[in-house]
């Protein structure tokens, strides 16, 4: 797809090496975090449109947001173009963003996902405040879920939530509990899902894990 196909307006466009925002070029390796979400809005059960936001955080902590209040383009056209931009930039910046978390794991034995206030350890532990669950134990119980969430306590139903992870060390339907955790991964969803799955299903140490990842990318 050409650069023109990705152009949002004079302030935001994509290039073959990254993107341009407010006249300043940035490379794929500059991207530390990225997300795009869209939610249908209703007032008294009547659809009123779609709310959405495109978000990028750079390695230098600078943040860019383009959302549904941006009036230069129609809401539908803007949402479609931002969706295209998200797919393109996510794919091209994936391994740069993954390296950030792998570097933390290698250096400290854990990495922090600050958007949900969780800490992920190389042995599969995930901590939130004083609660800890283990990804590998959840896999053994068949209770590691990506892209959906548990129903209300006592419910056997699951609902779709494309950005959520549910980890449970038991097969009980009740959530929350001391051996269960649910958290959102909207920001860097592709990287977080991949990292969590790799740790959960891998039987090797972090050094082997990183070596395998670097060889593949």
VEXDREN-2710 file (C-alpha; in Angstrom, 1 decimal):
% VEXDREN-2710
k/r/px/py/pz
1/UNK/0.0/0.0/0.0
2/UNK/1.3/3.4/-0.9
3/UNK/2.1/6.3/1.4
4/UNK/-0.9/8.2/0.1
5/UNK/-3.3/5.3/0.9
6/UNK/-2.3/5.6/4.6
7/UNK/-2.4/9.4/4.8
8/UNK/-4.7/10.7/7.5
9/UNK/-4.2/14.5/6.9
10/UNK/-1.3/16.9/6.8
11/UNK/-0.4/16.1/10.4
12/UNK/-0.3/12.3/10.2
13/UNK/0.9/9.9/7.4
14/UNK/2.8/6.7/7.1
15/UNK/6.1/6.1/5.3
16/UNK/8.1/3.0/4.3
17/UNK/10.3/3.5/7.4
18/UNK/7.8/4.7/10.0
19/UNK/5.4/7.6/10.2
20/UNK/5.2/11.4/10.1
21/UNK/3.4/13.2/12.9
22/UNK/3.1/17.0/12.9
23/UNK/5.9/17.3/10.3
24/UNK/8.4/15.2/12.2
25/UNK/9.4/11.8/10.9
26/UNK/9.7/8.8/13.2
27/UNK/10.9/5.3/12.6
28/UNK/9.4/1.9/13.5
29/UNK/12.0/1.5/16.2
30/UNK/10.9/4.7/17.9
31/UNK/7.5/3.1/18.8
32/UNK/7.3/1.7/22.4
33/UNK/3.6/1.3/22.6
34/UNK/0.6/1.3/20.2
35/UNK/-3.1/0.7/20.4
36/UNK/-6.4/1.2/18.6
37/UNK/-9.8/0.7/20.0
38/UNK/-13.4/1.4/18.9
39/UNK/-16.6/1.1/20.9
40/UNK/-20.2/1.5/19.8
41/UNK/-22.0/4.1/21.8
42/UNK/-25.6/4.0/22.9
43/UNK/-27.9/6.5/24.7
44/UNK/-31.0/4.8/26.2
45/UNK/-30.2/1.7/24.1
46/UNK/-30.2/3.8/20.9
47/UNK/-26.9/3.6/18.8
48/UNK/-25.3/7.0/18.6
49/UNK/-22.1/6.2/16.7
50/UNK/-18.7/4.8/17.4
51/UNK/-16.1/6.2/19.8
52/UNK/-12.4/5.3/18.9
53/UNK/-8.8/6.2/19.7
54/UNK/-5.4/5.6/18.1
55/UNK/-2.5/5.8/20.5
56/UNK/1.3/5.7/20.1
57/UNK/3.9/6.2/22.8
58/UNK/7.5/6.7/21.7
59/UNK/10.7/5.4/23.3
60/UNK/11.3/9.0/24.5
61/UNK/7.9/9.0/26.4
62/UNK/6.2/11.3/23.9
63/UNK/2.6/10.4/23.3
64/UNK/0.4/10.9/20.2
65/UNK/-3.4/10.4/20.2
66/UNK/-5.9/10.7/17.4
67/UNK/-9.5/10.0/18.3
68/UNK/-13.1/10.5/17.4
69/UNK/-13.1/14.2/18.4
70/UNK/-10.7/14.9/15.5
71/UNK/-13.0/16.6/13.0
72/UNK/-11.0/17.1/9.8
73/UNK/-12.3/13.8/8.3
74/UNK/-15.6/12.1/8.7
75/UNK/-15.7/9.8/11.7
76/UNK/-16.1/6.7/9.6
77/UNK/-13.3/7.5/7.2
78/UNK/-11.0/8.5/10.0
79/UNK/-11.7/5.3/11.9
80/UNK/-11.0/3.2/8.8
81/UNK/-7.7/5.0/8.1
82/UNK/-6.6/4.7/11.7
83/UNK/-7.4/1.0/11.7
84/UNK/-5.2/0.6/8.6
85/UNK/-2.4/2.6/10.3
86/UNK/-2.6/0.5/13.4
87/UNK/-2.3/-2.8/11.4
88/UNK/0.7/-1.4/9.5
89/UNK/2.6/0.1/12.3
90/UNK/1.9/-2.8/14.7
91/UNK/3.3/-5.3/12.2
92/UNK/6.4/-3.2/11.4
93/UNK/7.2/-2.3/15.0
94/UNK/6.4/-5.6/16.6
95/UNK/9.9/-6.9/17.3
96/UNK/11.2/-3.5/18.5
97/UNK/8.4/-3.4/21.1
98/UNK/8.9/-7.1/22.0
99/UNK/12.6/-6.4/22.7
100/UNK/11.6/-3.9/25.4
101/UNK/9.9/-6.6/27.5
102/UNK/12.4/-9.3/26.7
103/UNK/15.2/-7.0/27.8
104/UNK/13.5/-6.5/31.1
105/UNK/13.0/-10.2/31.5
106/UNK/16.7/-10.9/30.8
107/UNK/18.0/-8.1/33.0
108/UNK/15.6/-8.4/36.0
109/UNK/13.8/-11.8/35.6
110/UNK/10.5/-10.0/35.1
111/UNK/8.8/-7.3/33.0
112/UNK/6.2/-4.7/33.9
113/UNK/3.0/-4.1/32.0
114/UNK/2.1/-0.8/33.6
115/UNK/-1.3/-0.3/31.9
116/UNK/-2.8/-3.1/34.0
117/UNK/-0.3/-2.8/36.8
118/UNK/0.9/-6.4/36.5
119/UNK/4.4/-7.9/36.7
120/UNK/5.3/-10.9/34.5
121/UNK/8.0/-13.3/35.6
122/UNK/10.0/-15.7/33.5
123/UNK/8.7/-18.7/35.5
124/UNK/5.2/-17.8/34.5
125/UNK/4.1/-15.9/37.6
126/UNK/1.9/-12.9/37.0
127/UNK/1.4/-10.5/40.0
128/UNK/-1.0/-7.8/40.7
129/UNK/-0.7/-6.1/44.1
130/UNK/-0.7/-9.0/46.6
131/UNK/-2.1/-11.6/44.2
132/UNK/-0.1/-14.1/42.1
133/UNK/-1.2/-16.5/39.5
134/UNK/0.9/-18.8/37.3
135/UNK/0.5/-19.0/33.5
136/UNK/1.9/-22.5/33.3
137/UNK/-0.4/-23.8/36.0
138/UNK/-3.3/-22.2/34.2
139/UNK/-2.3/-24.0/31.0
140/UNK/-2.3/-27.4/32.8
141/UNK/-5.8/-26.7/34.0
142/UNK/-7.0/-25.5/30.6
143/UNK/-7.8/-22.1/32.1
144/UNK/-5.7/-19.6/30.2
145/UNK/-7.9/-17.5/28.0
146/UNK/-7.1/-14.8/25.4
147/UNK/-9.7/-12.6/23.9
148/UNK/-12.6/-13.4/26.2
149/UNK/-13.6/-13.0/29.8
150/UNK/-15.4/-15.0/32.5
151/UNK/-19.0/-14.3/33.1
152/UNK/-20.4/-13.2/36.5
153/UNK/-19.6/-15.2/39.5
154/UNK/-21.3/-18.6/39.2
155/UNK/-21.9/-18.2/35.5
156/UNK/-20.6/-20.9/33.1
157/UNK/-20.7/-18.4/30.1
158/UNK/-17.9/-16.5/28.5
159/UNK/-18.1/-13.2/26.7
160/UNK/-16.0/-11.8/24.0
161/UNK/-13.4/-9.2/25.0
162/UNK/-10.7/-9.1/22.4
163/UNK/-8.1/-7.3/24.6
164/UNK/-8.6/-9.3/27.8
165/UNK/-6.6/-12.2/29.4
166/UNK/-8.1/-14.5/32.0
167/UNK/-5.7/-16.7/34.1
168/UNK/-7.0/-19.3/36.5
169/UNK/-5.2/-22.0/38.4
170/UNK/-8.4/-23.8/39.1
171/UNK/-11.4/-24.9/37.0
172/UNK/-13.9/-23.1/39.2
173/UNK/-16.2/-20.7/37.3
174/UNK/-15.9/-18.1/40.0
175/UNK/-13.9/-14.9/39.3
176/UNK/-12.3/-13.1/41.0
177/UNK/-10.4/-15.3/43.5
178/UNK/-7.0/-15.7/44.9
179/UNK/-5.9/-18.1/42.2
180/UNK/-7.6/-16.2/39.4
181/UNK/-6.9/-13.0/37.5
182/UNK/-8.3/-11.0/34.6
183/UNK/-6.5/-8.1/33.0
184/UNK/-6.7/-5.8/29.9
185/UNK/-4.0/-5.8/27.2
186/UNK/-5.3/-3.1/24.9
187/UNK/-1.9/-1.3/24.6
188/UNK/0.7/-3.5/22.8
189/UNK/-1.9/-6.3/22.6
190/UNK/0.0/-8.2/19.9
191/UNK/3.2/-8.2/21.9
192/UNK/1.6/-9.0/25.2
193/UNK/-0.5/-11.9/23.9
194/UNK/2.6/-13.3/22.1
195/UNK/4.8/-12.9/25.2
196/UNK/2.3/-14.4/27.6
197/UNK/1.6/-17.4/25.3
198/UNK/5.3/-18.0/24.8
199/UNK/6.1/-18.0/28.5
200/UNK/3.0/-20.1/29.3
201/UNK/3.7/-22.8/26.8
202/UNK/7.5/-22.9/26.8
203/UNK/9.5/-25.4/28.8
204/UNK/12.8/-23.5/28.3
205/UNK/14.5/-20.8/30.3
206/UNK/14.5/-17.1/29.4
207/UNK/17.9/-17.3/27.7
208/UNK/16.8/-20.1/25.4
209/UNK/13.5/-18.2/24.9
210/UNK/15.2/-15.0/23.9
211/UNK/17.7/-16.9/21.6
212/UNK/14.8/-18.6/19.8
213/UNK/12.9/-15.4/19.4
214/UNK/15.9/-13.4/18.1
215/UNK/16.7/-16.2/15.6
216/UNK/13.1/-16.1/14.3
217/UNK/13.0/-12.3/14.0
END
